[in-house]
Amino acid sequence: MLQIHDWIRKTTYNGLTVQKIFKTENTETLLITLEKDHIFPEHVSPGDALLVMLEGSIKFNIQKKEYSINWQDSFTFPANEPHYVKAMEDSKFLIIR
């Protein structure tokens, strides 16, 4: 039942990738990789979310504001709020919602 997974470390950059790495009845965790200069197009989250930056740097655009999020930063944002992301360098981050 107990396992060590190394998906995050082994995930390479190829444009935009989204992987669901954990899910329960109440929460899910997504691993998102975004290659430099790629954009995660505008979308909404179905629930309030926590973004945890693992590698790289992104610009997070929400509510007509832009936030710079860098390695080891975290950022919270509300459900159903349109947002998009641009990678300033190859980036990996978790979305927990």
Secondary structure as UniProt FT lines:
FT   HELIX           7..10
FT   STRAND          16..23
FT   STRAND          28..34
FT   TURN            36..37
FT   STRAND          39..43
FT   STRAND          49..55
FT   STRAND          57..62
FT   TURN            63..64
FT   STRAND          65..70
FT   TURN            71..72
FT   STRAND          74..77
FT   TURN            79..80
FT   STRAND          83..87
FT   STRAND          91..96
//
